[in-house]
Amino acid sequence: MKCPFCKYPDTQVVDTRENEEGDSIRRRRRCLSCEKRFTTFETVELRMPQVVKQNGMRSEFDEEKLRTSFTRALHKRPVPTELVDAAIHNLTQKVFALGEREIGSRQIGEMVMKELLKLDKVAYIRFASVYKSFQDVGDFTEAVEEVRKAPARRRKPQIV
C-alpha cells in the first residue's frame, strides 16, 4: 500500500484488528520512508450483476424493486412479513450465487414467480397476469391450472 503522505510504495502493518461484526479489518500502518502512521480499513465488496432489460438497457440490481413487486402481488394477502423477507433474501442470494456479471430481467421475473408460488397462489396469479401480459380469460385459466398442479406448501422463515 502506498503511503498517503510521501507516496512511498512500501508500508509495514503495525497492528490488525477485526471489527465486532467481523465484516471489516482495521490496520495501522507505518511508512518505511517517512515513518508516518495511518489507518486503512478492508471490507468485502460484493457486486450484484447488472440487470439487462428486454429493450437492452442495463441497470443496477435493486432489492427495493423486488420488494415492491412482492408487496404489490401480496397486497391484502395473509402472508407474514418474515416470509416475504426470507423470499427476497433467498432470491437475492440466488442471483448473487449465479456469479454472472449480467442477468436478464426475464430470469429475475421467473425467479419472483417461483417464490410467489411458494408463498401465496393468489399473489402468484396477480404477478403472472402483469408479468406475462395476460390478454384474456384463457390466460388466467392456464395460470390457475399451473397453480392447481403445484404442491401446496408454506415456507417457514429462515433465520440467517
N, C-alpha and C positions, 0 to 999 in steps of 0.2 A: 504494500500500500504506500502511495506517495505521501510525503509529509505535506500537510496543508500550508505550512509556513514557508519552508525553503524549497519545496518540490523535490527533495531528495527521494529517490525511488525505493529506498530500503528503510523499513522501520522494524522495531522489535516490540513484541507483545509482552507487556509487563504484568497484566492481570486480566483474567477472563471470568465473567460471571453470567449465569443464566438468569433471566427474569423469573418471577414467581410462577407464571403460567407455563414457562418452558418453551415459549414460541419465539424468543429472541435472545441474542447473546450480546453482552456489553463487553467491549475490550478496551483496556487502557493501553496505549501505545507510546513508544518513545522513539524519536527520530535519531538515527545513528550519526547524523551530521550536525544538526543544530541543538540536539539534546532536549528539545521542547516535547511536551507530552500533550496528547489529545485522545479523545474517546471516539470509538466507532461502534455502531450497532449493526448486527446482522439479523435479518429476518428472511423468512422464506417468501418468495414471490410466486404466487400461484396465478397463472393466467388462464382464464376461461377462453374457449375458442370463439372466433368471430362467427356471428350468425349471418348466413347468406340467405337473403330473402328471394322470393320467386322472381322478382324483377332484376336480380343480380346485385342489388345494393347490399352492402355489408354494414353491420352494426355490432356494438358490444353486446355480449350476453348479459341480460338484465333479469335478475331474480325477481325484481318487482313486477315485471311484465308477467312472469309466471304466476305470481301471487294474484295479480289482477284477473288473469284467466280463470284460475281456480275459484276466486271469490265470485266472479260473475256466474260461473256454471253452478256453484253451490249456494247461490242466493236463496235464503229461506229454506235450506235443506238441513236436516238434523245430523250434521257431521261435526264432531268436535274439532276445535282449532288445532289440537295436538296432532290429529291425524292429517290435517291439511299441511301443517308444518313438516311432519315426517315425510309426506309425499313430495313436497317441494325439495326438501333436503335430499331425498332419495334420487329424484330426477336430476338435481344439480350434480350430485356425485356421479351418476351415470354419464352425464355429459362430460364431466371432467375426466373420468376414467377412460373415455374413448381415446384420449391422448391426441386428438386431432387439433389442427390449427383453425379449422373451419367446420361448421356443421350447418346443414340445411334447416331452414325454418320448418319445412315439412316433417323432417325427422323429429324435431322437438315437439311439434304438434301431435305426432303419433305417440310419443312418449307420454305427453299430457293425457291423451285419451286413455292409455293403458292405466295410468294412475287413477284417473277419474272413475274408470270402470270398477276398480277395486274399492273405491270409496263410496260411490253412490251412482246407481244406474240412471236415475233421472238427470243428474248432473252430466253424466256421460252423453245422454241423448241431447241435452241442451248444447253442450260444447260441439258435439259432432254435427248438429244441424247448422251451426255457423261455420265451423271449420271445413266441412265438406260441401257447403253451399247447397243444402237441400232445396230442391225445386218444387217437389210435390209430395203428396201423402205417401206415395210409394217409397220414397227415400226414407221417410220416418219408419215405415213398416219394416224395411230391411234392417234399419238400425235396431229396432225393437227386437227383431228376431235374433240379431247378434247378441244382444243383451240377455235374452232368454237362454241362449246356449252357453253363456259364460257362467262359470261356477259362482255361486253366491258366497261371498266372504267379506268380512270387515277386518281391516288391519288393526292391530294394536299398535299404539305409538312406540317407536323405537327410541330409547334414550341412549344418546351417544355421548 
